[in-house]
Amino acid sequence: MSSRKDGAVPYVVEIKRARDDMAKAMEAIREWLDVHRFEPDAFRSMTVLDKIVFKLEFKIEREASACAGAFDGRLIVPGG
């Protein structure tokens, strides 16, 4: 897990989807973030076999938790 320039460790949300759904999933996540006015510090994606894995980093735990819940993701809590 990376830390930000200010030294704080971010709340990371990991969302996995089928590789074929990458564009649709990315659009859905972006729209959801816009509607809720959440701005992650980072939004990355990587492919792992037949899956696409999105990793979003948030400063605020409630935003990360809400995002994880909305997309059946996994919240990785700093130090946890």
N, C-alpha and C positions, 0 to 999 in steps of 0.2 A: 504494500500500500504506500502511495506517495504522500508526502506532506507538502503543504502549500508554502509559499515564500514567507508567510507570516508565522510559520512553525506549527500551525494547527494541522491536525490530521483530519482529512475529510471523511464524511459519511459516504460510503460507496454503495450504489445500487447496481446489482448485476441482473440483467434481464436476458434470458435465452429464448431464441426463436429458431424455427427451421430456416435454413440458409436461403431457401427460395422466397421467404417472406421478408427479406431484408428491407426493401424499399417501403413496403406497406407498414412494417413495424416501425421503422425510423420516422415515417410521416406521422403515425399515430402518437408516438412518444413526443415528437416536437409539438404537435397540435395540443396535446394534453398539457405540456409545460407552458405553452403560450396562454391557454385558457386560465390556468392557475397562477400565472405570472411568476413561475419558478424559473430561476436561472442557474443551472448547474455550473460549477467551476470548470468542469471538463465533461465531454461527451465523446466517448471512444467506442469503436466497434472492432471486433476481430472475428475471424472465422476459425472454428474448431471442428474439424471433420465436417459433419452435415449440419452444424449449428452456427448461428451468428450470435455472438455474445456482445451485448451493449454494456458498457460501464459508465455510469454517471457519478460524478462527485459533487456533493452538496456541502455547504457550510452548516446548514440548519438540519438537525435531526428530524423534525416533524415533516419537512419537505421531502427528505429522503425516504422516510417511512411511508408517506402518502404515495410517492412514486412507485415504490416497491409493491405496495398494496394494489395500486391501479393496474399494474402489469404482471402480477404474479411473479415478482422478482424477489431477489434476496438482498436484504439489507446487511451490510458489513459495518458493524459499529467499531469505531476506533478503540483499540485495546481489548476488543472482545473477541 
